[in-house]
Amino acid sequence: MPFGLLPFFGRDTLLIEMTDSLLIVTPHSAFGASLRQSLETSSCRVHIAGDADSAIVSLKENHASIALLDMALSEEVLLEIGKMLRVLNPRLKLVILSPGKEPE
């Protein structure tokens, strides 16, 4: 089965099966669209939600296996969304996206 790589700053890389469905939760639609464009070229299905309610609906409808949560949501909201998504799918992989610095 083909795989894609989602690079992270640092030493780690997230391995994504090409058949994975991703849920991106971010309050910034332009950021979500940019991620979607990058990841859909890897043949992943990408769904974007801007808040907790739309994230829950998207997970129920699209059965994502990975959720990318943007730290721009605030820590409290991020934790709340992560917990709610895990109740719906205990095997869901959660990835927190932070605005860290690029390596020099």
All heavy atoms as an XYZ file, in Angstrom:
790
protein
N       0.839     -1.172      0.000
C       0.000      0.000      0.000
C       0.894      1.249      0.000
O       1.830      1.326      0.769
C      -0.878     -0.033      1.257
C      -1.811      1.147      1.367
S      -3.020      0.923      2.677
C      -4.137     -0.180      1.850
N       0.612      2.228     -0.847
C       1.457      3.426     -0.912
C       1.316      4.283      0.342
O       0.287      4.312      0.985
C       0.944      4.166     -2.145
C      -0.334      3.531     -2.521
C      -0.455      2.231     -1.827
N       2.378      4.987      0.646
C       2.399      5.848      1.820
C       2.855      7.235      1.418
O       3.542      7.420      0.424
C       3.373      5.300      2.881
C       2.919      4.022      3.493
C       3.297      2.808      2.969
C       2.103      4.028      4.602
C       2.879      1.616      3.534
C       1.671      2.840      5.181
C       2.059      1.635      4.643
N       2.503      8.235      2.217
C       2.985      9.592      2.041
C       3.616     10.042      3.340
O       3.359      9.470      4.392
N       4.421     11.061      3.280
C       5.073     11.576      4.473
C       4.627     13.003      4.713
O       4.579     13.812      3.795
C       6.593     11.547      4.308
C       7.210     10.171      4.134
C       8.715     10.313      3.909
C       6.951      9.306      5.341
N       4.306     13.303      5.938
C       3.984     14.664      6.343
C       5.151     15.134      7.188
O       5.324     14.687      8.312
C       2.685     14.689      7.153
C       2.203     16.031      7.659
C       1.955     16.982      6.499
C       0.938     15.862      8.472
N       6.014     15.986      6.644
C       7.210     16.389      7.396
C       6.870     17.333      8.532
O       5.964     18.153      8.430
C       8.062     17.092      6.341
C       7.088     17.566      5.330
C       5.939     16.598      5.338
N       7.576     17.180      9.618
C       7.460     18.059     10.769
C       8.823     18.668     11.019
O       9.846     18.078     10.706
C       7.022     17.286     12.018
C       5.589     16.873     11.981
C       5.205     15.687     11.397
C       4.620     17.693     12.515
C       3.886     15.310     11.360
C       3.298     17.325     12.485
C       2.923     16.137     11.900
N       8.844     19.857     11.577
C      10.129     20.450     11.927
C      10.677     19.669     13.102
O       9.986     19.374     14.053
C       9.962     21.936     12.264
C       9.451     22.714     11.103
C       8.255     23.372     11.158
C      10.182     22.755      9.927
C       7.784     24.078     10.082
C       9.720     23.461      8.835
C       8.523     24.128      8.906
N      11.913     19.310     13.023
C      12.524     18.444     14.022
C      12.886     17.133     13.360
O      13.050     17.049     12.148
N      12.953     16.087     14.133
C      13.399     14.797     13.600
C      12.269     13.876     13.216
O      12.494     12.836     12.623
C      14.287     14.111     14.631
C      15.605     14.829     14.828
C      16.431     14.142     15.854
N      15.872     14.506     17.154
C      16.091     13.869     18.282
N      16.871     12.826     18.287
N      15.561     14.275     19.409
N      11.045     14.186     13.570
C       9.945     13.259     13.362
C       9.207     13.515     12.061
O       9.144     14.623     11.574
C       8.951     13.340     14.519
C       9.586     12.966     15.846
O      10.451     12.080     15.834
O       9.242     13.572     16.859
N       8.616     12.470     11.533
C       7.799     12.532     10.336
C       6.582     11.658     10.579
O       6.680     10.587     11.166
C       8.582     12.006      9.115
O       9.762     12.785      8.969
C       7.758     12.090      7.857
N       5.427     12.124     10.147
C       4.201     11.352     10.283
C       3.971     10.574      8.998
O       3.932     11.154      7.919
C       3.016     12.291     10.542
C       1.636     11.652     10.645
C       1.587     10.717     11.848
C       0.582     12.712     10.767
N       3.864      9.263      9.107
C       3.629      8.404      7.959
C       2.125      8.294      7.756
O       1.396      7.926      8.668
C       4.247      7.036      8.220
C       4.289      6.059      7.072
C       5.188      6.599      5.962
C       4.809      4.725      7.559
N       1.672      8.632      6.550
C       0.245      8.615      6.252
C      -0.009      7.655      5.103
O       0.591      7.784      4.050
C      -0.251     10.018      5.857
C      -0.012     11.006      6.986
C      -1.726      9.978      5.488
C      -0.307     12.426      6.600
N      -0.899      6.690      5.320
C      -1.297      5.821      4.222
C      -2.092      6.656      3.234
O      -2.867      7.515      3.619
C      -2.159      4.666      4.733
C      -1.402      3.665      5.553
C      -2.258      2.476      5.893
O      -3.085      2.073      5.052
O      -2.088      1.949      6.991
N      -1.898      6.401      1.958
C      -2.569      7.185      0.935
C      -4.089      7.062      1.001
O      -4.796      7.884      0.462
C      -2.083      6.778     -0.453
C      -0.635      7.093     -0.670
S      -0.345      8.835     -0.481
C       1.153      9.007     -1.391
N      -4.593      6.057      1.665
C      -6.036      5.894      1.771
C      -6.596      6.554      3.022
O      -7.791      6.498      3.259
C      -6.404      4.400      1.776
O      -5.717      3.770      2.867
C      -6.022      3.735      0.468
N      -5.749      7.172      3.832
C      -6.218      7.816      5.048
C      -7.104      9.010      4.731
O      -6.946      9.684      3.727
C      -5.045      8.310      5.906
C      -4.424      7.207      6.736
O      -5.082      6.183      6.942
O      -3.279      7.377      7.174
N      -8.019      9.260      5.628
C      -8.847     10.450      5.570
C      -8.389     11.340      6.722
O      -8.288     10.884      7.861
C     -10.322     10.058      5.746
O     -11.126     11.202      5.738
N      -8.071     12.582      6.415
C      -7.565     13.514      7.414
C      -8.604     14.569      7.742
O      -9.296     15.062      6.852
C      -6.310     14.227      6.895
C      -5.149     13.373      6.458
C      -4.042     14.253      5.884
C      -4.620     12.577      7.620
N      -8.668     14.930      9.001
C      -9.504     16.034      9.453
C      -8.577     17.125      9.970
O      -7.760     16.873     10.848
C     -10.447     15.569     10.570
C     -11.243     16.657     11.292
C     -12.151     17.403     10.324
C     -12.042     16.046     12.434
N      -8.689     18.311      9.404
C      -7.904     19.459      9.859
C      -8.851     20.396     10.582
O      -9.864     20.825     10.017
C      -7.249     20.189      8.675
C      -6.282     19.257      7.947
C      -6.530     21.445      9.153
C      -5.772     19.804      6.625
N      -8.534     20.703     11.844
C      -9.367     21.618     12.624
C      -8.548     22.877     12.874
O      -7.550     22.853     13.599
C      -9.819     20.988     13.961
C     -10.793     21.916     14.677
C     -10.452     19.617     13.731
N      -8.963     23.975     12.241
C      -8.242     25.238     12.356
C      -9.224     26.402     12.204
O     -10.164     26.313     11.406
C      -7.124     25.361     11.297
O      -6.480     26.627     11.435
C      -7.643     25.202      9.886
N      -9.023     27.472     12.958
C      -9.881     28.637     12.796
C      -9.483     29.484     11.586
O     -10.181     30.430     11.235
C      -9.678     29.409     14.099
C      -8.296     29.065     14.519
C      -8.090     27.637     14.073
N      -8.375     29.137     10.943
C      -7.859     29.914      9.811
C      -8.121     29.170      8.511
O      -7.413     28.216      8.176
C      -6.367     30.185      9.984
C      -6.040     30.878     11.266
N      -6.453     32.155     11.549
C      -5.365     30.455     12.356
C      -6.035     32.504     12.748
N      -5.375     31.473     13.269
N      -9.123     29.601      7.760
C      -9.510     28.892      6.542
C      -8.385     28.860      5.506
O      -8.224     27.870      4.798
C     -10.782     29.490      5.950
O     -10.591     30.861      5.662
N      -7.586     29.926      5.404
C      -6.493     29.945      4.433
C      -5.435     28.896      4.786
O      -4.891     28.220      3.905
C      -5.858     31.325      4.363
N      -5.147     28.742      6.069
C      -4.190     27.729      6.517
C      -4.722     26.334      6.203
O      -4.012     25.469      5.692
C      -3.915     27.896      8.011
C      -2.973     26.874      8.585
C      -1.683     26.743      8.110
C      -3.384     26.043      9.619
C      -0.810     25.799      8.644
C      -2.528     25.108     10.159
C      -1.235     24.980      9.671
N      -5.999     26.109      6.487
C      -6.612     24.815      6.184
C      -6.581     24.506      4.696
O      -6.275     23.389      4.289
N      -6.865     25.518      3.875
C      -6.855     25.324      2.427
C      -5.447     25.009      1.928
O      -5.267     24.171      1.041
C      -7.401     26.571      1.732
N      -4.442     25.653      2.510
C      -3.060     25.395      2.128
C      -2.654     23.964      2.480
O      -2.031     23.255      1.669
C      -2.137     26.393      2.825
O      -0.794     26.125      2.529
N      -3.022     23.524      3.676
C      -2.733     22.136      4.069
C      -3.466     21.158      3.162
O      -2.906     20.145      2.734
C      -3.119     21.891      5.516
C      -2.143     22.379      6.570
C      -2.731     22.175      7.957
C      -0.817     21.663      6.458
N      -4.728     21.456      2.880
C      -5.509     20.575      2.004
C      -4.821     20.434      0.650
O      -4.668     19.335      0.133
C      -6.920     21.105      1.814
C      -7.669     20.336      0.707
C      -9.003     20.935      0.423
N      -9.935     20.287      1.321
C     -11.134     20.763      1.615
N     -11.525     21.904      1.134
N     -11.924     20.101      2.417
N      -4.401     21.549      0.072
C      -3.758     21.517     -1.240
C      -2.480     20.668     -1.195
O      -2.231     19.874     -2.093
C      -3.435     22.933     -1.699
C      -2.847     22.993     -3.088
C      -2.569     24.417     -3.529
O      -2.632     25.352     -2.745
N      -2.272     24.577     -4.796
N      -1.691     20.833     -0.154
C      -0.450     20.062     -0.031
C      -0.714     18.577      0.160
O      -0.043     17.738     -0.442
C       0.370     20.563      1.158
O       0.784     21.874      0.949
N      -1.671     18.246      0.992
C      -1.900     16.846      1.332
C      -2.725     16.113      0.285
O      -2.531     14.923      0.074
C      -2.555     16.738      2.702
C      -1.673     17.218      3.845
C      -2.465     17.280      5.146
C      -0.458     16.323      3.999
N      -3.647     16.787     -0.368
C      -4.449     16.106     -1.378
C      -3.622     15.735     -2.608
O      -3.983     14.846     -3.331
C      -5.668     16.936     -1.757
C      -6.754     16.794     -0.727
C      -8.059     17.442     -1.128
O      -8.071     18.339     -1.988
O      -9.092     17.044     -0.550
N      -2.493     16.370     -2.803
C      -1.624     15.939     -3.890
C      -1.030     14.573     -3.563
O      -0.547     13.888     -4.434
C      -0.479     16.944     -4.144
O       0.311     17.050     -2.968
C      -1.019     18.287     -4.551
N      -1.092     14.176     -2.316
C      -0.646     12.850     -1.882
C      -1.799     11.846     -1.889
O      -1.701     10.781     -1.324
C      -0.057     12.929     -0.470
O       1.038     13.775     -0.452
N      -2.923     12.232     -2.485
C      -4.099     11.371     -2.634
C      -4.813     11.059     -1.321
O      -5.540     10.076     -1.245
C      -3.744     10.070     -3.347
O      -3.219     10.351     -4.613
N      -4.614     11.851     -0.300
C      -5.359     11.695      0.944
C      -6.653     12.499      0.829
O      -6.692     13.537      0.193
C      -4.562     12.236      2.124
S      -3.073     11.326      2.483
N      -7.693     12.013      1.451
C      -8.928     12.788      1.532
C      -8.783     13.736      2.715
O      -8.482     13.306      3.821
C     -10.132     11.870      1.727
C     -10.404     11.016      0.495
C     -11.554     10.072      0.728
N     -11.117      9.090      1.728
C     -11.906      8.530      2.630
N     -13.181      8.821      2.679
N     -11.428      7.662      3.490
N      -8.979     15.011      2.493
C      -8.784     16.023      3.531
C     -10.086     16.775      3.754
O     -10.726     17.229      2.806
C      -7.663     17.018      3.131
C      -7.506     18.094      4.188
C      -6.342     16.277      2.924
N     -10.467     16.892      5.030
C     -11.686     17.597      5.411
C     -11.291     18.684      6.411
O     -10.478     18.440      7.296
C     -12.681     16.623      6.039
C     -12.864     15.388      5.212
N     -13.670     15.351      4.107
C     -12.280     14.170      5.297
C     -13.603     14.149      3.558
N     -12.766     13.409      4.265
N     -11.868     19.866      6.260
C     -11.498     20.992      7.113
C     -12.698     21.400      7.962
O     -13.817     21.502      7.471
C     -11.019     22.188      6.275
C      -9.791     21.775      5.452
C     -10.685     23.382      7.165
C      -9.336     22.798      4.470
N     -12.421     21.634      9.250
C     -13.445     22.118     10.180
C     -12.874     23.324     10.911
O     -11.688     23.366     11.219
C     -13.816     21.017     11.170
N     -13.724     24.299     11.186
C     -13.268     25.517     11.843
C     -13.563     25.586     13.325
O     -13.085     26.475     14.019
N     -14.358     24.628     13.825
C     -14.716     24.653     15.242
C     -15.107     23.250     15.697
O     -15.112     22.311     14.901
C     -15.861     25.647     15.498
C     -17.108     25.345     14.679
O     -17.388     24.159     14.399
O     -17.818     26.300     14.309
N     -15.435     23.127     16.973
C     -15.738     21.812     17.553
C     -16.952     21.161     16.901
O     -16.911     19.968     16.569
C     -15.958     21.948     19.061
N     -18.022     21.915     16.712
C     -19.236     21.332     16.139
C     -19.015     20.783     14.739
O     -19.425     19.668     14.423
C     -20.373     22.358     16.127
C     -20.851     22.726     17.518
O     -20.652     21.922     18.456
O     -21.424     23.825     17.678
N     -18.340     21.566     13.891
C     -18.108     21.092     12.527
C     -17.087     19.952     12.504
O     -17.153     19.074     11.643
C     -17.690     22.235     11.605
O     -16.527     22.878     12.066
N     -16.160     19.923     13.464
C     -15.205     18.815     13.554
C     -15.923     17.510     13.885
O     -15.632     16.463     13.296
C     -14.137     19.118     14.601
N     -16.868     17.574     14.796
C     -17.630     16.378     15.180
C     -18.454     15.869     14.008
O     -18.465     14.678     13.708
C     -18.514     16.677     16.404
C     -17.618     16.868     17.626
C     -19.543     15.579     16.630
C     -18.329     17.448     18.822
N     -19.151     16.776     13.326
C     -19.954     16.386     12.167
C     -19.067     15.767     11.090
O     -19.389     14.712     10.527
C     -20.728     17.607     11.604
C     -21.345     17.287     10.254
C     -21.784     18.064     12.588
N     -17.926     16.384     10.816
C     -17.015     15.878      9.789
C     -16.482     14.499     10.148
O     -16.403     13.616      9.288
C     -15.855     16.852      9.577
O     -15.011     16.386      8.558
N     -16.114     14.285     11.403
C     -15.600     12.978     11.809
C     -16.679     11.902     11.649
O     -16.405     10.808     11.167
C     -15.085     13.010     13.244
C     -14.432     11.718     13.730
C     -13.178     11.397     12.917
C     -14.089     11.803     15.201
N     -17.907     12.227     12.029
C     -19.003     11.264     11.894
C     -19.270     10.923     10.428
O     -19.524      9.771     10.090
C     -20.276     11.815     12.527
C     -20.260     11.804     14.033
C     -21.553     12.384     14.582
C     -21.578     12.380     16.090
N     -22.828     12.976     16.628
N     -19.206     11.930      9.562
C     -19.522     11.718      8.152
C     -18.367     11.106      7.364
O     -18.591     10.335      6.442
C     -19.908     13.048      7.489
C     -21.228     13.590      7.964
C     -21.556     14.957      7.365
O     -20.710     15.525      6.635
O     -22.659     15.454      7.636
N     -17.131     11.464      7.697
C     -15.988     11.107      6.859
C     -15.045     10.068      7.454
O     -14.137      9.620      6.777
C     -15.192     12.370      6.504
C     -16.065     13.366      5.794
O     -16.625     13.068      4.753
N     -16.210     14.549      6.358
N     -15.237      9.729      8.719
C     -14.454      8.662      9.369
C     -12.941      8.853      9.229
O     -12.220      7.934      8.849
C     -14.868      7.287      8.840
C     -16.342      7.074      8.854
N     -17.053      6.895     10.013
C     -17.255      7.077      7.848
C     -18.337      6.759      9.732
N     -18.485      6.870      8.426
N     -12.479     10.047      9.536
C     -11.041     10.333      9.457
C     -10.274      9.429     10.412
O     -10.751      9.080     11.494
C     -10.775     11.798      9.790
N      -9.060      9.068     10.010
C      -8.207      8.263     10.878
C      -7.158      9.122     11.584
O      -6.536      8.682     12.540
C      -7.528      7.154     10.074
O      -6.780      7.716      9.013
N      -6.978     10.355     11.089
C      -6.021     11.286     11.675
C      -6.677     12.665     11.746
O      -7.310     13.103     10.787
C      -4.739     11.387     10.826
C      -4.053     10.029     10.722
C      -3.774     12.425     11.405
C      -2.906      9.987      9.730
N      -6.516     13.339     12.889
C      -7.003     14.712     13.031
C      -5.818     15.626     13.336
O      -5.036     15.352     14.251
C      -8.037     14.810     14.151
N      -5.669     16.671     12.542
C      -4.639     17.681     12.766
C      -5.304     18.868     13.440
O      -6.208     19.477     12.869
C      -4.008     18.111     11.434
C      -3.464     16.985     10.541
C      -2.938     17.557      9.235
C      -2.376     16.227     11.255
N      -4.891     19.168     14.667
C      -5.499     20.232     15.452
C      -4.554     21.417     15.532
O      -3.428     21.287     15.995
C      -5.842     19.733     16.865
C      -6.680     18.448     16.945
C      -6.873     18.037     18.389
C      -8.005     18.626     16.246
N      -5.019     22.569     15.107
C      -4.217     23.789     15.078
C      -4.206     24.441     16.458
O      -5.258     24.694     17.037
C      -4.813     24.738     14.036
C      -3.998     25.981     13.800
O      -2.982     26.190     14.501
O      -4.384     26.751     12.906
N      -3.019     24.729     16.990
C      -2.906     25.373     18.296
C      -3.499     26.776     18.322
O      -3.707     27.338     19.392
C      -1.455     25.413     18.762
C      -0.980     24.080     19.276
S       0.568     24.195     20.166
C       0.062     25.007     21.661
N      -3.816     27.337     17.166
C      -4.471     28.644     17.120
C      -5.866     28.584     17.741
O      -6.468     29.619     18.010
C      -4.559     29.138     15.676
N      -6.359     27.396     18.015
C      -7.665     27.223     18.640
C      -7.651     27.564     20.129
O      -8.695     27.666     20.736
C      -8.142     25.778     18.476
C      -8.451     25.337     17.058
C      -8.515     23.828     16.965
C      -9.762     25.956     16.618
N      -6.534     27.688     20.730
C      -6.301     27.871     22.166
C      -6.231     26.498     22.828
O      -6.883     25.544     22.397
C      -7.331     28.764     22.856
O      -8.455     28.035     23.287
N      -5.452     26.431     23.871
C      -5.213     25.149     24.531
C      -6.494     24.524     25.063
O      -6.733     23.328     24.906
C      -4.212     25.333     25.671
C      -3.796     24.033     26.307
C      -2.726     24.206     27.360
O      -1.996     25.220     27.319
O      -2.619     23.333     28.224
N      -7.343     25.329     25.668
C      -8.587     24.819     26.254
C      -9.504     24.235     25.175
O     -10.025     23.128     25.314
C      -9.309     25.939     26.997
C     -10.558     25.496     27.712
C     -11.194     26.649     28.468
O     -10.483     27.354     29.195
O     -12.414     26.822     28.318
N      -9.690     24.956     24.091
C     -10.551     24.494     23.001
C      -9.933     23.270     22.331
O     -10.629     22.306     22.003
C     -10.787     25.630     21.982
C     -11.497     25.126     20.736
C     -11.569     26.761     22.626
N      -8.632     23.296     22.141
C      -7.923     22.191     21.521
C      -8.126     20.897     22.320
O      -8.441     19.844     21.754
C      -6.436     22.536     21.430
C      -5.593     21.608     20.612
C      -5.155     22.327     19.343
C      -4.388     21.219     21.410
N      -7.974     20.973     23.630
C      -8.177     19.796     24.486
C      -9.620     19.312     24.439
O      -9.875     18.101     24.378
C      -7.772     20.115     25.927
C      -6.284     20.293     26.164
C      -6.026     20.798     27.587
C      -5.529     19.004     25.923
N     -10.556     20.239     24.445
C     -11.976     19.882     24.384
C     -12.297     19.151     23.081
O     -12.938     18.109     23.081
C     -12.824     21.149     24.500
C     -14.309     20.914     24.364
C     -15.082     22.221     24.328
O     -14.614     23.224     24.886
O     -16.166     22.218     23.718
N     -11.820     19.694     21.964
C     -12.073     19.063     20.667
C     -11.404     17.690     20.610
O     -12.016     16.711     20.172
C     -11.581     19.960     19.511
C     -12.461     21.201     19.406
C     -11.575     19.190     18.191
C     -11.972     22.234     18.419
N     -10.160     17.599     21.059
C      -9.461     16.315     21.058
C     -10.203     15.254     21.847
O     -10.354     14.113     21.390
N     -10.691     15.615     23.019
C     -11.432     14.656     23.850
C     -12.726     14.220     23.166
O     -13.069     13.035     23.174
C     -11.751     15.275     25.211
C     -10.552     15.383     26.111
C     -10.926     16.065     27.417
C      -9.712     16.277     28.303
N     -10.061     16.997     29.548
N     -13.460     15.183     22.590
C     -14.724     14.847     21.926
C     -14.495     13.937     20.718
O     -15.250     12.985     20.502
C     -15.457     16.116     21.496
C     -16.032     16.898     22.662
S     -17.114     18.259     22.176
C     -15.980     19.355     21.360
N     -13.453     14.225     19.950
C     -13.165     13.389     18.784
C     -12.758     11.981     19.198
O     -13.152     11.005     18.569
C     -12.070     14.034     17.928
C     -12.425     15.374     17.271
C     -11.221     15.925     16.519
C     -13.633     15.248     16.360
N     -11.997     11.867     20.286
C     -11.577     10.547     20.771
C     -12.752      9.739     21.316
O     -12.747      8.516     21.241
C     -10.517     10.697     21.863
C      -9.114     10.821     21.315
C      -8.636      9.439     20.843
N      -7.354      9.470     20.199
C      -6.183      9.485     20.817
N      -6.119      9.502     22.118
N      -5.077      9.490     20.111
N     -13.769     10.399     21.854
C     -14.966      9.678     22.304
C     -15.642      9.029     21.096
O     -16.087      7.882     21.162
C     -15.943     10.622     23.047
C     -17.309      9.989     23.222
C     -15.360     11.013     24.398
N     -15.689      9.769     19.988
C     -16.314      9.239     18.775
C     -15.468      8.152     18.119
O     -16.003      7.218     17.522
C     -16.541     10.365     17.762
C     -17.555     11.422     18.166
C     -17.543     12.567     17.171
C     -18.943     10.806     18.257
N     -14.145      8.295     18.190
C     -13.238      7.327     17.573
C     -11.999      7.180     18.454
O     -11.043      7.934     18.314
C     -12.830      7.783     16.167
C     -11.874      6.817     15.501
O     -11.448      5.816     16.090
N     -11.514      7.102     14.269
N     -12.003      6.210     19.376
C     -10.871      6.033     20.296
C      -9.540      5.737     19.602
O      -8.480      5.943     20.179
C     -11.295      4.853     21.170
C     -12.765      4.767     21.035
C     -13.089      5.286     19.669
N      -9.574      5.278     18.354
C      -8.343      4.957     17.626
C      -7.849      6.130     16.780
O      -6.831      6.012     16.106
C      -8.578      3.734     16.751
C      -8.909      2.492     17.597
C      -9.151      1.296     16.765
N      -7.925      1.009     16.018
C      -7.771     -0.017     15.229
N      -8.748     -0.864     15.055
N      -6.643     -0.204     14.585
N      -8.541      7.245     16.816
C      -8.164      8.418     16.036
C      -6.794      8.933     16.474
O      -6.528      9.096     17.664
C      -9.204      9.528     16.243
C      -8.975     10.842     15.503
C      -9.164     10.651     14.003
C      -9.915     11.907     16.036
N      -5.910      9.144     15.507
C      -4.595      9.714     15.798
C      -4.750     11.236     15.829
O      -5.282     11.816     14.891
C      -3.583      9.303     14.729
C      -3.333      7.820     14.674
C      -2.428      7.489     13.493
C      -2.325      6.016     13.284
N      -3.302      5.503     12.347
N      -4.292     11.851     16.905
C      -4.367     13.308     17.042
C      -2.970     13.897     16.877
O      -2.026     13.434     17.505
C      -4.924     13.693     18.414
C      -6.358     13.252     18.708
C      -6.722     13.580     20.142
C      -7.324     13.904     17.746
N      -2.871     14.909     16.042
C      -1.612     15.611     15.808
C      -1.857     17.086     16.075
O      -2.807     17.668     15.539
C      -1.116     15.424     14.359
C       0.159     16.218     14.117
C      -0.908     13.948     14.043
N      -1.034     17.676     16.915
C      -1.171     19.100     17.242
C      -0.198     19.884     16.365
O       0.994     19.590     16.333
C      -0.861     19.344     18.727
C      -1.694     18.396     19.535
C      -0.990     20.809     19.053
C      -2.529     18.823     20.579
N      -0.728     20.861     15.671
C       0.089     21.718     14.811
C       0.429     22.986     15.564
O      -0.457     23.731     15.969
C      -0.682     22.075     13.535
C      -1.141     20.908     12.687
C      -2.044     21.399     11.554
C       0.054     20.164     12.123
N       1.711     23.224     15.746
C       2.136     24.436     16.456
C       2.871     25.357     15.500
O       3.420     24.908     14.491
C       3.017     24.081     17.652
O       4.259     23.613     17.201
N       2.910     26.626     15.815
C       3.584     27.593     14.926
C       5.089     27.663     15.168
O       5.677     28.720     15.091
C       2.904     28.903     15.282
C       2.582     28.758     16.725
C       2.238     27.292     16.905
N       5.720     26.545     15.465
C       7.152     26.513     15.779
C       8.010     27.130     14.698
O       7.587     27.340     13.565
N       9.241     27.417     15.064
C      10.186     28.016     14.125
C      10.701     26.967     13.155
O      10.841     25.794     13.500
C      11.373     28.594     14.884
C      11.022     29.751     15.772
C      12.252     30.260     16.447
C      11.929     31.420     17.364
N      13.133     31.925     18.034
N      10.998     27.408     11.934
C      11.619     26.531     10.954
C      13.067     26.285     11.346
O      13.721     27.162     11.909
C      11.574     27.159      9.561
C      10.179     27.252      9.003
C      10.195     27.692      7.547
O      11.174     27.409      6.843
O       9.228     28.316      7.139
N      13.578     25.095     11.046
C      14.984     24.837     11.364
C      15.891     25.740     10.543
O      15.574     26.103      9.413
C      15.174     23.369     10.985
C      14.007     22.995     10.159
C      12.916     23.982     10.410
N      17.005     26.114     11.128
C      17.949     26.994     10.428
C      18.932     26.217      9.591
O      19.224     25.116      9.777
C      18.697     27.852     11.439
C      17.736     28.776     12.169
C      18.453     29.605     13.217
O      19.693     29.698     13.209
O      17.758     30.174     14.040
